[in-house]
Amino acid sequence: MKAQHDPVAVLGAGIMGTCTALWLARRGVPAVVFDEAAAPLSGASRWNEGKIHLGYLYAAAPSLDTARVLIPGGLAFKPLVQELIGADLEPATTGEDDLYLVHRESVIGADAAERHYESTAAIVRAHAGASAYLADARASRVVRLSGRELDRLAEGAIVEAGFRVLERSVFTAWVADRLAAALGADPLVSLALEHRVTDVVSVTGDREGPWRVHANGVAFGPFRHVVNALWHGRPAIDRRVGDCVDRAVHHRYRVALFVRTAVPVTVPSAIVCVGPYGDVKNYTGRDFYVSWYPAGLLASGDGIVPPPTPQIDADRQRAIVSDVFDGLGRILPGVREIRERATSLAVEGGWVYAQGHGTLDDPRSTLHRRDHLGIKWFGTYASVDTGKYSVAPYLARDLASRIAEAGTARQAAPRS
């Protein structure tokens, strides 16, 4: 007889919560997914650059710890997501390797960045899962751009050096649509949308639960397990549960431009680093992500409770569009063609979270690392710092496996 599992409460319908619920369902475990939005995957999981990180971005980290944490999830992203959505990711994947352009005011120099890229590439090549990446990463190499190549691409007075690395991105809106469809179609998943979670309470008063989830003034449950996968306000719920709040808390609300052009534009995917600069992603030749950090950062805070969500009226939206194109266009002239050829343009974003403090223009800031991400357990309550979009499917699979195995073991245990 097949084991009957207790339902699990999953807080948050971003990529982490969605993948967790889907992996639970694959293991026969029902899940109830809570989210304050009206639709799943409608925040930062839909509106981000979709970089499937292998650790190159974190060249200002004092060690390679961040790369080592990100690489397994990044390499596994493609096969895991393809299994969940039942479709190939190739149509949503950037077609060329990323360019890292080191700003002349970068928090680290070009030579130090190159050493980090080379060391990261070596770790990627040696990983058993390298061939599963969006492009076969067993051949990962770092190529320093020639002066002529750099002059054709970027403004030389601003960019010190450029590097081509084997790292790709996915079109997050495309992925979000398919993950949301899979979530809605699974009979073991129930959606509690437009439900803002305010508290999680143990029925027995200890960390083993069972738990009740309070949302919109109503208590739901009991649930044997709770997974806190919120990206906005997760530490505030952790504090209500027990001593499991992160050591450092930093919320940021960021937006970028999502642009479609009338005809294909050949601007390459590139990031200006290391610091508070910007990047462009060319997904299909006509679909682009364009970001300039100083214009897109609308709110930030280090408190357990995040600042209010910014409101963007029409005037502010026009200012953001202008500032993003002007800021990045001064460094990457090709971005101007995206602006000229645009037929549709949206200013979109969401809350992002990091266990860190400081600002990206400070080399001492702990925002230059992501090695503290992962799952913390407080009995049968799990709190997840996804860290980066690229790691979520990998963490979710492991989390769902542990919960399913615990449920099976509990049912198999002899009763007194």
Disulfide bonds with the S-S distance in Angstrom:
none
